[in-house]
Amino acid sequence: MEYQRLGNSGLLVSRISFGNMINCQEQRLIIEYRNYKDIGIFSKIILSYEAGLCEIQLGKSLKILGIQREKIVVATKFINYELRNGKGNPVNRSMTTNRKHILEGIDESLKRLDLDYVDIVFVHAFDQDTSIQEVCLAFNQIIEDGKAFYWATSNWPVERIQEAFSFCDSRKLIRPIAEQCKYNQISRKTVEKTLVPVVEKGYGLTVYSPLGGGFLTGKYNDGKGPEDARANRDYGELTKEFSRSIYFKDIDSPQMQDKLHKLEQLAKELGFNQTQLALAWVLGNKDVSSAIIGAKNPQQVIDCVKSIELLKIWNNQLEDKVEKILNNAPTQDLDYRTMVNVKNRRATN
């Protein structure tokens, strides 16, 4: 496994991490597979995503594996989404990241994980009703109390991240170290343009959906996908209708099908498969420290990890070949000194 520092922090994270948003039932078999002790674990469960079941399963798996705690990186996530299916107490636990939710939630999360601390705790989705000051102070306390080493944001507007920087600096609090957002060959603007003002100053990036919910693995190149694929069945709270609205809007597009087939052909020419090409492409952006994968079985993890071998030979020629197929790089801002658009950081790093 390759490792990279998360932004300008000192924390090394695996370039590929295991996330468990939708596969909590299967994850024990995956995590317990002995060859993956060096893959970081991004447990994205606090008061959402199957009401914490994934954290319970993860905690059991780590005990069975018997890994020394200091040898792994575990992250978890506070969600301000509305609780679904009537699970939990909606008062101060739904649509909020207030101090009460955060400080009680971390204790509950650690209890489910059966851990003394997590390495990173993310705050997911910006809460319009809770002040930046309250959020920053609460996460700073989590770290000072020894329940996490770092905190980070997820799907936050860039101006709110900058506001958090300013407040933390003014009060000598611990800054967040990274943003977690979606990034793949189809969804590029957030990473390659929107977040540039903070990324260029050392803010780290971990990204989810690097395979576009499976859309970029080759399984949907026929325009349909297998019956048990995410676009065709529910996975816990992640319904197929929701998945189709997020990941598969272009599944019937002839233009998209043409791109997918060309990516598949390029991957074969390189001696890899489309999954590995998609992951290597994501990690070829050096601003990205870690790509978070999901998997239904150990073989899928094996498949994803092999992308590191392709990453090792990634070069400008490969980058150009993929870019020619995708042809969807976000337009950068105009530099009025030269009247030329600023170069995409992906093309320069």
Buried (B, 14 or more C-beta within 10 A) or exposed (E): EEBBBBBEBEBBBBBBBBBBBBBBBBBBBBBBBEEBBBBBBBBBBBBBBBBBBBBBBBBBBBEEBEBEEEEBBBBBBBBBBEBBEEBBEEEEBBBBBBBBBBBEBBEBBBEBBEBEBBBBBBBBBBBEEBEBBBBBBBBBBBBEEEBBBBBBBBBBEBEBBBBBBEBBEEEEBBBBBBBBBBBBBBBBEBBBBBBBEBBEEEBBBBBBBBBBBBBBBBBBBEEEBEEEBBBBEEBBBBEBEEBBEBBBEBBEEEEBBEBBBBBBEBBEEBEBBBBBBBBBBBBBBEBBBBBBBBBBEBEBBEBBBBBBEBBEEBEEEBBEBBBEBBEEBBEBEEEEEEEEEBEBBBBEE
